[in-house]
Amino acid sequence: MSELQIKDQTYVAGTYARFPVEILSGKGSEVYDSNGKRYIDMGSGIGVTAFGISDDEWITAVTAQLGRVQHMSNLYYTEPCAKLAELLCTRTGMKKVFFSNSGAEANECAIKVARKYAAEHRGEDHYTVLTLEKSFHGRTLTTLAATGQDHFHKLFQPLTPGFVHAPANDLAAFTEIAEANKLAGILIECVQGEGGVIALDPDFVKGVADYAKAHDIILMVDEVQTGNGRTGALYAYMNYGITPDVVSTAKGIGGGLPLGATLLSEKVENVLGHGDHGSTFGGNPISCAGAVNILSRMDDAFLAEVRAKGDYIREALKDAPGIKSVSGMGLMVGIEVEKPAGEIVKECIDRGVLCLTAKEKVRLLPALNIPQDILAEAIEIIKDACKP
């Protein structure tokens, strides 16, 4: 064990089962460890480094802002914050944005908006939020309660009350549970990432959206992992033809800096007033400057390339030995395998490819601009690792 690994295990809380790899540097979709070994990064920091490692344009935007002002209280105006909010609203049709630091915080804000709207329009007893089984919405006590996976709940009882869970892709069961509760909101991921990279059925998503609209229930879409180009659309809900009331996002929007955003539609744009919510670092100028650069480059041509690369991966892996199925959307890929997924990830590391897992699947979240030749090299290694 290296000196760095000993220091980390001595002083850093033991919440992560780290692989014995020390990443020192990288460029694009290639990173290098302390021994100089090259790896192809097929995880992008769990969907964060949307344009890869040390992206030149992103660095320029971030360092330019760093030389101006790195932080100001939200009592004052800063240009990157306002510019990013405008960009998000013009690209989505939403009306207002609240900035925070993470996906969990973005979801917390969404839930607060839904509950305040419901209290004002339908009564204070309408506070329950319905989410889906196998969902994942964060690690705070409230977003853990929202997460529809029991094993996340066991050690942290009592969780925040007011959450119920319905099975995904079962509109009849969803409706029965919705009817049995006084709902403030419905929170879904169009592709359940941590739940196994499962894309929801379009008819189910439309049915949920129609139910929410008919009953004046706030429809929230969690785009923390699926957003910012990951599925081949700017936000995954756009692939489904629905219009949410609230959209939460984080991860790839900052390109590697902490940033969360909660987008509010016209229906709820004024629900939060002065003092109703806040975040010390929300709207940080450096994070927002990086995000403006990231989103500004995600035009229609770029998103078409993301879809094409996703199609390439699925076609290359389809019916390959040891692979049962391939799920997901765009460059959000889940691979159901015959061997234990953890074994495949370890073998890929040995052979110079960094992958992820999601439940029993191997998960791929490469940088959205990964070059085709590097992508092809990684896929061949992954295919070989999956062979029985």
C-alpha positions as CSV (number, residue, x, y, z in Angstrom):
1,M,0.0,0.0,0.0
2,S,1.4,3.4,-1.0
3,E,2.0,6.3,1.4
4,L,-1.0,8.2,-0.1
5,Q,-3.3,5.2,0.4
6,I,-2.2,4.8,4.0
7,K,-2.8,8.6,4.6
8,D,-6.2,8.4,3.0
9,Q,-7.3,5.4,5.0
10,T,-6.0,7.0,8.2
11,Y,-7.7,10.4,7.9
12,V,-10.6,10.2,5.4
13,A,-13.9,8.8,6.5
14,G,-14.3,5.2,5.4
15,T,-17.4,5.7,3.2
16,Y,-15.8,4.7,-0.1
17,A,-14.4,1.3,-1.2
18,R,-11.7,2.8,-3.3
19,F,-9.8,0.8,-6.0
20,P,-6.0,0.8,-5.5
21,V,-5.5,3.3,-8.2
22,E,-4.0,6.8,-7.7
23,I,-5.0,9.2,-10.5
24,L,-2.5,12.0,-11.0
25,S,-3.4,13.6,-14.3
26,G,-5.3,13.3,-17.5
27,K,-6.6,14.8,-20.7
28,G,-10.0,14.3,-22.3
29,S,-11.0,10.6,-21.7
30,E,-7.5,9.4,-20.8
31,V,-6.1,9.5,-17.3
32,Y,-2.8,8.4,-15.7
33,D,-2.0,6.9,-12.4
34,S,1.0,7.4,-10.1
35,N,2.9,4.6,-12.0
36,G,2.3,6.3,-15.4
37,K,-0.3,3.7,-16.4
38,R,-2.9,5.0,-18.9
39,Y,-6.6,4.4,-18.4
40,I,-9.6,5.2,-20.6
41,D,-12.2,6.9,-18.4
42,M,-15.6,5.4,-19.0
43,G,-17.1,6.8,-15.8
44,S,-16.4,10.6,-16.1
45,G,-16.5,11.0,-12.3
46,I,-20.0,9.4,-12.3
47,G,-21.3,11.6,-15.1
48,V,-19.6,14.8,-14.0
49,T,-16.7,15.6,-16.4
50,A,-19.0,16.1,-19.4
51,F,-16.2,17.3,-21.6
52,G,-13.5,15.1,-20.1
53,I,-10.5,15.9,-18.0
54,S,-8.7,19.2,-18.2
55,D,-10.9,20.5,-21.1
56,D,-9.2,23.6,-22.5
57,E,-12.3,25.7,-23.1
58,W,-13.7,24.9,-19.7
59,I,-10.3,25.7,-18.0
60,T,-10.2,29.1,-19.8
61,A,-13.7,30.0,-18.7
62,V,-13.1,28.9,-15.1
63,T,-9.7,30.5,-14.7
64,A,-10.9,33.8,-16.3
65,Q,-13.6,34.0,-13.6
66,L,-11.1,32.9,-10.9
67,G,-9.1,36.0,-11.7
68,R,-12.1,38.3,-11.2
69,V,-13.9,37.1,-8.1
70,Q,-14.2,33.6,-6.7
71,H,-17.2,34.0,-4.5
72,M,-19.7,36.6,-3.3
73,S,-22.7,36.4,-1.0
74,N,-26.1,36.0,-2.7
75,L,-26.9,39.5,-1.3
76,Y,-25.2,40.8,-4.4
77,Y,-25.4,40.2,-8.2
78,T,-22.8,38.3,-10.1
79,E,-22.7,37.9,-13.9
80,P,-22.1,34.1,-14.3
81,C,-25.0,33.3,-12.0
82,A,-27.5,35.4,-14.0
83,K,-26.0,34.3,-17.3
84,L,-26.3,30.6,-16.5
85,A,-29.9,31.1,-15.2
86,E,-30.8,32.8,-18.5
87,L,-29.2,30.0,-20.5
88,L,-31.1,27.3,-18.6
89,C,-34.4,29.1,-19.0
90,T,-34.0,29.8,-22.7
91,R,-33.0,26.3,-23.4
92,T,-35.8,24.6,-21.4
93,G,-38.7,27.1,-21.3
94,M,-38.5,27.2,-17.5
95,K,-38.8,30.6,-15.9
96,K,-36.6,30.7,-12.8
97,V,-33.6,28.8,-11.4
98,F,-32.4,28.2,-7.8
99,F,-28.7,27.3,-7.6
100,S,-27.2,25.0,-5.0
101,N,-24.1,22.7,-4.8
102,S,-25.3,19.2,-5.5
103,G,-28.0,16.9,-6.8
104,A,-29.4,16.2,-3.3
105,E,-29.7,19.9,-2.6
106,A,-31.4,20.5,-6.0
107,N,-33.9,17.7,-5.1
108,E,-34.4,19.2,-1.6
109,C,-35.3,22.5,-3.2
110,A,-37.7,20.8,-5.6
111,I,-39.5,19.0,-2.7
112,K,-39.8,22.2,-0.8
113,V,-41.3,23.9,-3.8
114,A,-43.9,21.1,-4.3
115,R,-44.9,21.2,-0.6
116,K,-45.2,24.9,-0.4
117,Y,-47.3,25.1,-3.6
118,A,-49.5,22.3,-2.3
119,A,-50.0,23.9,1.1
120,E,-51.0,27.2,-0.5
121,H,-53.3,25.8,-3.2
122,R,-54.6,22.5,-1.8
123,G,-54.1,22.5,2.0
124,E,-51.3,21.8,4.4
125,D,-52.3,18.1,4.6
126,H,-51.2,17.7,1.0
127,Y,-47.5,17.1,1.6
128,T,-46.8,13.6,0.5
129,V,-44.4,13.1,-2.4
130,L,-44.6,10.0,-4.6
131,T,-41.4,8.5,-6.1
132,L,-40.6,5.3,-7.9
133,E,-39.2,2.0,-6.6
134,K,-35.5,1.7,-7.6
135,S,-35.1,5.4,-7.7
136,F,-32.2,7.4,-6.2
137,H,-32.5,11.0,-5.3
138,G,-29.6,11.7,-2.8
139,R,-28.1,11.0,0.6
140,T,-29.6,13.7,2.8
141,L,-32.3,12.3,5.2
142,T,-35.0,13.8,3.0
143,T,-33.6,12.6,-0.3
144,L,-32.9,9.2,1.2
145,A,-36.6,9.1,2.2
146,A,-37.4,10.0,-1.4
147,T,-35.2,7.2,-2.7
148,G,-37.2,4.1,-3.5
149,Q,-34.6,1.6,-2.3
150,D,-35.0,0.1,1.2
151,H,-31.4,-0.8,1.8
152,F,-30.5,2.9,1.8
153,H,-33.1,3.5,4.6
154,K,-32.1,0.9,7.1
155,L,-29.3,2.6,9.1
156,F,-30.8,6.1,9.3
157,Q,-34.3,5.8,10.7
158,P,-36.4,7.8,11.3
159,L,-36.2,9.4,7.8
160,T,-38.2,12.5,6.8
161,P,-41.9,11.5,6.7
162,G,-44.2,12.1,3.7
163,F,-42.9,9.8,1.0
164,V,-44.5,6.9,-0.8
165,H,-43.1,4.7,-3.6
166,A,-44.8,3.1,-6.6
167,P,-43.4,0.5,-9.0
168,A,-42.0,1.9,-12.2
169,N,-43.8,1.3,-15.5
170,D,-47.0,0.2,-13.8
171,L,-49.5,3.0,-14.3
172,A,-52.3,1.1,-12.6
173,A,-50.3,0.6,-9.4
174,F,-49.0,4.2,-9.6
175,T,-52.6,5.5,-9.8
176,E,-53.8,3.3,-6.9
177,I,-51.0,4.6,-4.6
178,A,-51.5,8.2,-5.8
179,E,-55.2,8.0,-5.1
180,A,-54.6,6.7,-1.6
181,N,-52.4,9.7,-0.6
182,K,-52.8,13.5,-0.5
183,L,-49.9,14.3,-2.9
184,A,-48.0,17.5,-3.1
185,G,-45.7,16.2,-5.8
186,I,-44.4,13.4,-8.0
187,L,-40.6,12.9,-8.4
188,I,-39.2,10.7,-11.2
189,E,-36.0,9.9,-13.1
190,C,-36.7,9.2,-16.7
191,V,-33.7,6.9,-16.7
192,Q,-33.1,5.3,-13.3
193,G,-29.3,5.4,-13.0
194,E,-28.4,4.0,-9.6
195,G,-31.4,1.7,-9.9
196,G,-29.8,-0.2,-12.8
197,V,-29.8,2.2,-15.8
198,I,-33.5,1.6,-16.5
199,A,-35.2,3.9,-19.0
200,L,-38.9,4.4,-18.1
201,D,-41.6,3.4,-20.6
202,P,-42.8,6.4,-22.6
203,D,-46.5,5.5,-22.0
204,F,-45.9,5.3,-18.3
205,V,-44.1,8.7,-18.2
206,K,-46.9,10.3,-20.2
207,G,-49.5,8.7,-17.9
208,V,-47.8,10.1,-14.8
209,A,-47.5,13.6,-16.4
210,D,-51.2,13.5,-17.4
211,Y,-52.2,12.4,-13.9
212,A,-50.1,15.2,-12.2
213,K,-51.6,17.8,-14.5
214,A,-55.2,16.7,-14.0
215,H,-54.8,16.7,-10.2
216,D,-52.7,19.9,-9.8
217,I,-49.8,17.9,-8.4
218,I,-46.3,19.2,-9.0
219,L,-44.4,17.0,-11.4
220,M,-40.7,17.0,-10.7
221,V,-38.1,15.3,-12.9
222,D,-34.7,14.5,-11.3
223,E,-32.1,15.2,-14.0
224,V,-29.1,15.0,-11.8
225,Q,-27.5,12.1,-13.7
226,T,-29.6,12.1,-16.9
227,G,-29.3,15.9,-17.6
228,N,-26.9,18.1,-19.5
229,G,-26.7,16.1,-22.6
230,R,-26.1,12.7,-21.1
231,T,-29.1,10.9,-22.8
232,G,-28.6,12.7,-26.2
233,A,-31.1,15.4,-25.3
234,L,-30.3,18.4,-23.2
235,Y,-32.5,16.9,-20.5
236,A,-33.9,13.4,-20.6
237,Y,-37.6,14.5,-20.2
238,M,-37.3,16.1,-23.6
239,N,-37.0,12.5,-25.1
240,Y,-40.5,11.8,-23.6
241,G,-42.4,14.9,-24.8
242,I,-43.5,16.0,-21.3
243,T,-43.2,19.4,-19.6
244,P,-42.4,19.1,-15.9
245,D,-43.2,21.7,-13.3
246,V,-39.8,21.4,-11.7
247,V,-36.4,20.0,-13.0
248,S,-33.5,19.3,-10.7
249,T,-30.0,18.8,-12.1
250,A,-26.3,18.7,-11.0
251,K,-23.3,16.5,-11.9
252,G,-22.4,17.3,-15.6
253,I,-23.6,20.9,-15.5
254,G,-20.5,22.1,-13.7
255,G,-18.0,20.1,-15.7
256,G,-16.2,19.1,-12.6
257,L,-17.1,21.8,-10.1
258,P,-19.9,21.5,-7.5
259,L,-23.1,22.9,-8.8
260,G,-26.8,22.1,-8.5
261,A,-29.8,23.8,-10.1
262,T,-33.5,23.6,-9.6
263,L,-35.5,24.9,-12.6
264,L,-39.0,26.2,-12.0
265,S,-41.8,26.5,-14.5
266,E,-44.2,29.3,-14.8
267,K,-46.6,27.5,-12.5
268,V,-44.2,27.6,-9.6
269,E,-41.7,30.3,-10.5
270,N,-42.8,32.5,-7.6
271,V,-43.5,29.9,-4.9
272,L,-40.2,30.6,-3.1
273,G,-40.0,34.2,-1.8
274,H,-37.4,36.1,0.2
275,G,-36.0,33.9,3.0
276,D,-37.9,30.7,2.0
277,H,-34.7,29.0,0.8
278,G,-31.0,29.7,0.5
279,S,-27.5,28.4,-0.2
280,T,-24.2,30.0,0.8
281,F,-22.3,28.7,-2.2
282,G,-25.3,28.4,-4.6
283,G,-24.6,30.3,-7.8
284,N,-20.9,30.5,-7.1
285,P,-19.3,32.6,-9.9
286,I,-16.6,30.0,-10.8
287,S,-18.9,27.0,-10.9
288,C,-21.4,29.1,-13.0
289,A,-18.8,30.3,-15.4
290,G,-17.8,26.7,-16.0
291,A,-21.4,25.6,-16.5
292,V,-22.1,28.4,-19.0
293,N,-19.2,27.1,-21.1
294,I,-20.4,23.5,-20.8
295,L,-24.1,24.2,-21.7
296,S,-23.2,26.7,-24.5
297,R,-21.4,23.9,-26.4
298,M,-24.3,21.4,-26.2
299,D,-26.0,22.3,-29.5
300,D,-28.1,20.1,-31.7
301,A,-25.1,18.8,-33.6
302,F,-23.3,17.8,-30.4
303,L,-26.3,16.1,-29.0
304,A,-26.7,14.1,-32.2
305,E,-23.1,12.9,-31.7
306,V,-24.0,11.8,-28.2
307,R,-26.9,9.8,-29.5
308,A,-24.7,8.3,-32.3
309,K,-22.0,7.2,-29.8
310,G,-24.7,5.6,-27.6
311,D,-26.1,3.7,-30.5
312,Y,-22.6,2.5,-31.4
313,I,-22.0,1.2,-27.9
314,R,-25.3,-0.7,-27.8
315,E,-24.8,-2.2,-31.3
316,A,-21.2,-3.2,-30.4
317,L,-22.3,-4.9,-27.1
318,K,-25.5,-6.5,-28.4
319,D,-25.4,-10.3,-28.3
320,A,-21.7,-10.3,-27.3
321,P,-20.6,-13.3,-25.3
322,G,-21.3,-12.9,-21.6
323,I,-23.7,-10.0,-22.1
324,K,-27.4,-10.6,-21.5
325,S,-28.8,-7.1,-22.3
326,V,-27.9,-3.5,-22.7
327,S,-30.1,-0.7,-21.3
328,G,-30.1,3.1,-20.9
329,M,-30.2,6.0,-23.2
330,G,-27.5,8.0,-25.0
331,L,-24.2,7.8,-23.2
332,M,-25.8,6.4,-20.1
333,V,-25.4,2.6,-20.5
334,G,-26.1,-0.4,-18.3
335,I,-24.7,-3.8,-19.3
336,E,-26.4,-6.9,-17.8
337,V,-23.7,-9.5,-17.6
338,E,-23.3,-13.2,-16.8
339,K,-20.3,-12.8,-14.5
340,P,-20.4,-10.6,-11.4
341,A,-20.2,-6.9,-12.5
342,G,-17.6,-6.2,-9.8
343,E,-15.3,-8.8,-11.3
344,I,-15.6,-7.2,-14.8
345,V,-14.9,-3.7,-13.4
346,K,-11.7,-5.0,-11.7
347,E,-10.6,-6.8,-14.9
348,C,-11.2,-3.7,-16.9
349,I,-9.1,-1.6,-14.5
350,D,-6.2,-4.1,-14.9
351,R,-6.5,-3.7,-18.6
352,G,-6.7,0.1,-18.5
353,V,-10.4,1.0,-18.6
354,L,-12.4,2.6,-15.7
355,C,-16.0,1.5,-15.5
356,L,-18.8,1.7,-12.9
357,T,-21.5,-0.5,-11.6
358,A,-25.2,-0.1,-11.0
359,K,-26.9,-2.9,-9.1
360,E,-25.8,-6.1,-10.9
361,K,-24.8,-4.2,-14.1
362,V,-21.7,-2.7,-15.5
363,R,-22.4,1.0,-16.0
364,L,-20.8,3.3,-18.6
365,L,-20.9,7.1,-18.4
366,P,-18.1,8.3,-20.6
367,A,-17.4,11.9,-21.4
368,L,-19.9,13.2,-23.9
369,N,-17.1,14.2,-26.3
370,I,-15.1,11.0,-26.0
371,P,-13.2,10.4,-29.4
372,Q,-14.5,7.5,-31.4
373,D,-11.2,5.7,-31.6
374,I,-10.8,5.8,-27.8
375,L,-14.4,4.7,-27.3
376,A,-13.9,1.8,-29.7
377,E,-10.7,0.7,-27.9
378,A,-12.5,0.8,-24.5
379,I,-15.6,-1.1,-25.8
380,E,-13.4,-3.9,-27.1
381,I,-11.7,-4.3,-23.7
382,I,-15.0,-4.3,-22.0
383,K,-16.4,-6.9,-24.4
384,D,-13.4,-9.1,-23.8
385,A,-13.8,-8.8,-20.0
386,C,-17.4,-9.8,-20.2
387,K,-16.6,-13.1,-21.9
388,P,-17.5,-16.2,-19.8
